[in-house]
């Protein structure tokens, strides 16, 4: 969707929500959230970005890039900062591709590696959300369980057929060779195990961040419910429909948690706090970018 259309849709969503609901209690709840759990959530989120950066480095090194752990972390956090100014779900990936592409074997493989890493994160998230849904049971609407199970099934189908798709994808010959060669490297058993473990660890830290936000609002939700909510929120918030996932993110919290007895005001407040965590992480990335050395050596 084009940027102007997303801006218009975002304005429409915000206008409709503001007209139908009194958002003042939600904003007040978010502003009154306890600081210690919120800071815990920020620390967990930043730590998850560090783990994700190291996972991205492993993928890049397998594709032939000589990038150090420090450079990968610097580039990844800086990408989060620049993502603030590019209102797309993968806006932070563009500066990562540009920086990594300065090294051999070049920008094409940098884009392939970064796309593969992004896909791995989404597939892992879908699987973890499905496992959480199995534990949560009938405490959330059946539509949530059905949607999560379907998403996980489709994600695993895509993942297991990815080597085949890479071989037969209708791509230009030069790009086709790069994709097929890289995917064959990434789909070795031990390498996959390491990547999935790192990806699960990163999402586990983000679930811990979500748990911290629930505590900041005085909620006592169990871990499976928070993990399920996290998966739905991240996926819906990443859809390229509104700017920064506005409205979709808060709607995801309401969809999952209202059936579990959480009032709408605190569901929306959770969405606002999650957005604040993301912005804080981006600010940290900006400070890293300004204070650090060159992210990727030339």
Secondary structure, 3 states (H helix, E strand, C coil): CCHHHHHHHHHHHHHHHHHHCCCHHHHHHHHCCCHHHHHHHHHHHHHHHHHHHHHHHHHHHHCCCCCCHHHHHHHHHHHHHHHHHCCCCCHHHHHHHHHHCCCCCCHHHHHHHHHHHHHHHHHHHHHHHHHHHHHHHHHCCHHHHHHHHHHHHHHHHHHHCHHHHHHHCCCCHHHHHHHHHHHHHHCCHHHHHHHHHHHHHHHHHHHHHHHHHHHHCCCCCCHHHHHHHHHHHHHHHCCCCCHHHCCHHHHHHHHHHHHHCCCHHHHHHHHHHHHHHHHHHHHHHHHHHHHCCCCCCC
